[in-house]
Every structure is written in C-alpha cells, then in structure tokens.
C-alpha cells in the first residue's frame, strides 16, 4: 500500500512541470515600482490621518459619515436589484427577434450607456421641474419632487442598461445545443430559458456583474450634488464646516472598505456557484 501511495504521489508530481524561473523583465520592474508608489501613497495617507487627527472633528462628524455610508448602501442595493429585473427584460427584448422591441431596447441601452450618470441625474431631478404641471395632472409630482426618488430612478435606469448588455452577452454565449437538447426533451421555451439557459448564463455574467456593482458603489457619490446626504454628502458637509481635509481621507477609507468587502464577498459567491467547473490549470488528483 505504501509503495502504491508513493507511486501515485510521484505520478501526480510528474504531471506538473516545475514553475519557470521568474526573471526581472521590464514589465515586472514597472509593476514593482508602481506597487512601491502605492505603498508609499498609503503610508503617506496614514501619516496625514495620524498627524492631523482631530478628536473633536472625528467625534462630531464621523458618526454622520457612517450614517451616510448606510444611505450609500441603499443607493446601490435598491437600483441594482430593480435594475436586474429591468435588465433581464431588456436583454430578452434584444434577443427576441422582434425588430421593434430590439430597436427600442438598443436605443435605451445606447443612451444610458453613452451619457454620464451625472447628466442623467440632472435630467431627471431638474428636468422634471420643467414638467411640473403635467406631472401634477398625472399625480406623479410627489415622486419627482423628492431628490431621493429621482436619484434612485436615475441609478436604476443607468445600471439596467449595463446589466442588460451583460445578460444579453451571457445568454448569447450559451451553446445553441442547450436549446436544441431542451426542445428534444419536450420542454417549453419558457421552462428552457428559466431552468436551462438562464442558470448557465448567470455563471458567465457573475464577474461583470460584480464589476458593475463596484462601479455603482463608487458612482453613487454623485448623489451628493442633489442634496442627498450619502457618504460623500456627509463628507462635503463636514468639510464645509471644518475645512479639514482629513474628512475626505476618512471617506476614501470607508469607500475602500466597502468596495473590498464587496469584492471578497463576490469572489466567495462566484467560487461557491462555480465549484463544479474545472478551472484552467487544474489537474486531476
């Protein structure tokens, strides 16, 4: 038994070639220099925070920034969730084969992916004021007069366009044979899409969806320009009253913490959902 085990261990080792010696190429040197600059920048930021720390400012405004962080989380979670539903509908319209639906969905996605999200927020929040009489007649002014609802709407419409393109590409990447196999089993198109195609497409879409969520976290800072006291809004308020640049460093650290948390959480979700797939570079034990 011992000899068999040793033979199996040797066999596994012989299938894996030794790693090549790493040489100091120009690309590696450049990467090391850039990493060193990032480390120095991080140490410099830590020194600035430590040397200029004001306990009074921290005690007064940091709790408000934490409250703004919770607002930022809601500004990301709600639009991402609603945008996922709208994005699936848009992706279905793009893939439906109907020219009218395809053109309408393409135009929507082209506009919201081709214009800045800040401009979209302004168009909805300030532009709705130009249509106040009409919105009042329709009973919608209560919605558009609130900055919170306008920002949620703008963020939802924006992320829906990006998610729709992610879903469209992921669905199109599923082999045609999956549809044909489901049809051969007598499954309807609706069941085939929900039970066969969509689960496979979502695995493909996991990584770009994670990137979209991270971009939304960072892009949510523009909500502060329309009087929303999210993390950046609370930071701007603190700076206007204290003129302490440290509050922006605190905000940067909070944004970095939430992005890193989201990145690690998404990696765990992806690893869990794709644990049955064979990854590149893996060998049989």
C-alpha positions as CSV (number, residue, x, y, z in Angstrom):
1,X,0.0,0.0,0.0
2,X,2.8,2.4,0.9
3,X,4.5,1.7,-2.4
4,X,1.3,2.4,-4.3
5,X,0.7,5.6,-2.5
6,X,4.3,6.8,-3.2
7,X,3.9,5.8,-6.9
8,X,0.6,7.9,-7.1
9,X,2.3,10.9,-5.4
10,X,5.2,10.7,-7.8
11,X,2.8,10.3,-10.8
12,X,0.9,13.5,-9.7
13,X,4.2,15.4,-9.3
14,X,5.5,14.3,-12.7
15,X,2.3,15.7,-14.4
16,X,3.1,19.2,-13.0
17,X,6.1,20.8,-14.6
18,X,8.2,22.9,-12.3
19,X,7.4,26.6,-12.3
20,X,9.7,28.6,-14.6
21,X,12.2,30.9,-13.0
22,X,10.9,34.4,-12.8
23,X,13.1,37.0,-14.5
24,X,13.3,40.7,-13.9
25,X,11.6,41.8,-17.1
26,X,10.7,45.4,-17.9
27,X,7.1,44.7,-17.1
28,X,7.9,43.1,-13.8
29,X,10.2,46.1,-12.8
30,X,7.5,48.6,-13.8
31,X,4.9,46.7,-11.7
32,X,7.2,46.6,-8.7
33,X,7.8,50.3,-9.0
34,X,4.1,51.1,-9.2
35,X,3.4,48.8,-6.3
36,X,6.1,50.7,-4.3
37,X,4.5,54.0,-5.2
38,X,1.1,52.7,-4.0
39,X,2.6,51.6,-0.7
40,X,4.3,55.0,-0.2
41,X,1.0,56.7,-1.0
42,X,-0.8,54.5,1.5
43,X,1.8,55.2,4.2
44,X,1.6,59.0,3.4
45,X,-2.2,58.9,3.8
46,X,-1.9,57.1,7.1
47,X,0.7,59.6,8.3
48,X,-1.6,62.5,7.3
49,X,-4.5,60.9,9.2
50,X,-2.4,60.3,12.3
51,X,-0.6,63.6,12.4
52,X,-3.6,65.8,11.7
53,X,-6.1,63.8,13.7
54,X,-8.7,66.0,15.4
55,X,-10.7,64.1,18.0
56,X,-13.4,66.8,18.2
57,X,-14.0,66.8,14.5
58,X,-13.9,63.0,14.4
59,X,-16.4,62.6,17.2
60,X,-18.8,65.1,15.7
61,X,-18.8,64.2,12.1
62,X,-17.6,60.6,11.7
63,X,-21.0,59.2,13.0
64,X,-22.7,61.3,10.4
65,X,-20.4,59.8,7.8
66,X,-21.3,56.3,9.0
67,X,-25.0,57.2,8.6
68,X,-24.2,58.5,5.1
69,X,-22.5,55.1,4.4
70,X,-25.8,53.4,5.1
71,X,-27.5,55.7,2.7
72,X,-24.9,54.8,0.1
73,X,-25.5,51.1,0.6
74,X,-29.2,51.7,0.0
75,X,-28.4,53.8,-3.1
76,X,-26.6,50.8,-4.5
77,X,-28.7,47.8,-3.4
78,X,-32.1,49.2,-4.4
79,X,-31.1,50.2,-8.0
80,X,-29.0,47.1,-8.6
81,X,-32.0,44.9,-7.6
82,X,-34.5,46.8,-9.7
83,X,-32.1,47.2,-12.5
84,X,-31.6,43.4,-12.6
85,X,-35.3,42.9,-13.3
86,X,-35.4,45.6,-16.0
87,X,-32.1,44.5,-17.4
88,X,-33.4,40.9,-18.0
89,X,-36.4,42.3,-19.7
90,X,-34.2,44.5,-22.0
91,X,-31.9,41.6,-22.7
92,X,-35.0,39.5,-23.6
93,X,-36.2,42.2,-26.0
94,X,-32.7,42.4,-27.6
95,X,-32.8,38.6,-28.2
96,X,-36.5,38.3,-29.1
97,X,-36.0,38.6,-32.8
98,X,-38.7,41.3,-33.0
99,X,-37.2,44.3,-34.8
100,X,-39.3,46.9,-33.0
101,X,-38.5,45.6,-29.5
102,X,-34.9,45.1,-30.4
103,X,-34.6,48.7,-31.7
104,X,-36.3,50.1,-28.6
105,X,-34.1,48.2,-26.2
106,X,-31.0,49.1,-28.2
107,X,-31.9,52.8,-28.2
108,X,-32.5,52.7,-24.4
109,X,-29.2,51.0,-23.7
110,X,-27.3,53.2,-26.1
111,X,-28.5,56.4,-24.4
112,X,-27.9,55.3,-20.8
113,X,-24.5,53.7,-21.5
114,X,-23.4,56.6,-23.7
115,X,-24.2,59.5,-21.4
116,X,-22.8,60.4,-17.9
117,X,-24.8,59.3,-14.9
118,X,-24.4,62.8,-13.5
119,X,-26.2,64.2,-16.6
120,X,-28.9,61.6,-16.2
121,X,-29.5,62.6,-12.6
122,X,-29.7,66.2,-13.6
123,X,-32.1,65.5,-16.4
124,X,-34.5,63.6,-14.1
125,X,-34.2,65.8,-11.0
126,X,-34.0,69.3,-12.5
127,X,-35.7,68.5,-15.8
128,X,-38.8,67.1,-14.1
129,X,-39.4,70.6,-12.6
130,X,-40.0,71.9,-16.1
131,X,-42.8,69.4,-16.5
132,X,-44.4,70.1,-13.1
133,X,-47.9,71.0,-14.3
134,X,-48.0,67.8,-16.4
135,X,-46.7,65.7,-13.6
136,X,-49.2,67.2,-11.2
137,X,-52.0,66.3,-13.6
138,X,-50.8,62.7,-13.8
139,X,-50.3,62.5,-10.0
140,X,-46.6,61.9,-10.2
141,X,-45.2,65.1,-8.8
142,X,-44.9,63.7,-5.3
143,X,-42.3,61.3,-6.8
144,X,-40.2,63.7,-8.9
145,X,-40.1,66.5,-6.3
146,X,-38.0,64.3,-4.0
147,X,-34.3,64.1,-4.7
148,X,-34.2,60.6,-3.2
149,X,-36.7,59.1,-5.6
150,X,-35.1,60.9,-8.6
151,X,-31.6,59.5,-7.8
152,X,-33.0,56.0,-7.3
153,X,-34.7,56.2,-10.6
154,X,-31.6,57.6,-12.4
155,X,-29.4,54.9,-10.9
156,X,-31.9,52.1,-11.7
157,X,-32.2,53.2,-15.3
158,X,-28.4,53.5,-15.7
159,X,-27.5,50.2,-14.2
160,X,-30.3,48.4,-16.0
161,X,-28.7,49.4,-19.3
162,X,-25.3,48.0,-18.3
163,X,-26.8,44.8,-16.8
164,X,-28.9,44.3,-19.9
165,X,-25.8,44.1,-22.0
166,X,-24.2,41.8,-19.6
167,X,-27.2,39.4,-19.6
168,X,-27.5,39.7,-23.4
169,X,-23.9,38.6,-24.0
170,X,-24.1,35.9,-21.3
171,X,-27.3,34.4,-22.7
172,X,-25.9,34.5,-26.3
173,X,-22.8,32.7,-25.1
174,X,-24.8,29.6,-24.0
175,X,-24.3,27.0,-26.8
176,X,-27.2,26.5,-29.2
177,X,-27.2,22.8,-28.4
178,X,-28.7,23.6,-25.0
179,X,-31.8,24.9,-26.6
180,X,-31.9,22.0,-29.0
181,X,-31.5,19.5,-26.3
182,X,-34.3,21.0,-24.2
183,X,-36.6,21.1,-27.2
184,X,-35.8,17.4,-27.8
185,X,-37.0,16.7,-24.3
186,X,-40.2,18.5,-25.0
187,X,-39.6,21.5,-22.7
188,X,-41.3,24.7,-23.5
189,X,-39.3,27.8,-24.3
190,X,-40.2,29.4,-21.0
191,X,-39.1,26.4,-19.0
192,X,-36.0,26.0,-21.1
193,X,-35.0,29.6,-20.6
194,X,-35.6,29.7,-16.8
195,X,-34.3,26.2,-15.9
196,X,-31.6,25.6,-18.5
197,X,-30.3,28.7,-20.2
198,X,-30.5,31.4,-17.5
199,X,-28.6,29.5,-14.8
200,X,-25.7,28.9,-17.2
201,X,-25.8,32.5,-18.4
202,X,-25.7,33.8,-14.9
203,X,-22.5,32.0,-14.2
204,X,-20.9,33.7,-17.2
205,X,-22.3,37.0,-16.0
206,X,-21.1,36.8,-12.4
207,X,-17.7,38.5,-12.9
208,X,-19.0,41.5,-15.0
209,X,-22.0,41.9,-12.6
210,X,-19.5,42.2,-9.7
211,X,-17.7,44.9,-11.6
212,X,-20.9,46.7,-12.2
213,X,-21.8,46.7,-8.5
214,X,-18.4,48.1,-7.6
215,X,-18.8,50.8,-10.2
216,X,-22.2,51.7,-8.8
217,X,-20.7,51.9,-5.3
218,X,-18.1,54.5,-6.4
219,X,-20.5,56.2,-8.8
220,X,-23.1,56.7,-6.1
221,X,-21.1,59.6,-4.8
222,X,-22.7,61.9,-7.4
223,X,-26.0,61.7,-5.4
224,X,-24.5,64.3,-3.1
225,X,-24.8,67.0,-5.7
226,X,-28.6,66.9,-5.5
227,X,-28.8,67.3,-1.7
228,X,-28.6,63.5,-0.8
229,X,-26.6,63.0,2.4
230,X,-24.9,59.8,1.4
231,X,-21.3,59.2,2.4
232,X,-20.0,61.9,0.1
233,X,-22.8,64.3,1.0
234,X,-22.0,63.9,4.7
235,X,-18.3,64.4,3.9
236,X,-18.9,67.6,2.0
237,X,-20.9,68.9,4.9
238,X,-18.2,68.1,7.4
239,X,-15.6,69.8,5.2
240,X,-17.7,72.9,4.6
241,X,-17.9,73.4,8.4
242,X,-14.4,72.3,9.5
243,X,-12.2,72.9,6.4
244,X,-10.4,69.8,7.5
245,X,-9.1,67.8,4.5
246,X,-8.9,64.7,6.7
247,X,-12.6,64.0,6.3
248,X,-12.1,63.2,2.6
249,X,-9.4,60.7,3.6
250,X,-11.8,59.1,6.1
251,X,-14.4,58.9,3.3
252,X,-11.9,57.3,0.9
253,X,-11.1,54.7,3.6
254,X,-14.8,53.9,4.0
255,X,-15.3,53.6,0.3
256,X,-12.3,51.4,0.0
257,X,-13.6,49.2,2.9
258,X,-17.0,48.7,1.3
259,X,-15.5,48.0,-2.1
260,X,-13.0,45.5,-0.7
261,X,-15.8,43.8,1.3
262,X,-18.0,43.6,-1.8
263,X,-15.1,42.2,-3.9
264,X,-14.3,39.5,-1.4
265,X,-17.9,38.6,-0.9
266,X,-18.5,38.3,-4.6
267,X,-15.4,36.1,-5.0
268,X,-16.8,33.7,-2.4
269,X,-20.2,33.7,-4.2
270,X,-18.5,33.0,-7.5
271,X,-16.3,30.2,-6.1
272,X,-19.4,28.7,-4.5
273,X,-21.5,28.7,-7.6
274,X,-18.7,27.6,-10.0
275,X,-17.2,24.9,-7.7
276,X,-18.4,22.2,-10.1
277,X,-16.5,23.7,-13.0
278,X,-13.0,22.7,-14.0
279,X,-10.7,25.7,-13.9
280,X,-7.8,26.4,-16.2
281,X,-4.6,25.0,-14.8
282,X,-6.2,22.4,-12.6
283,X,-5.2,18.7,-12.9
284,X,-6.9,15.6,-11.7
285,X,-5.8,14.3,-8.3
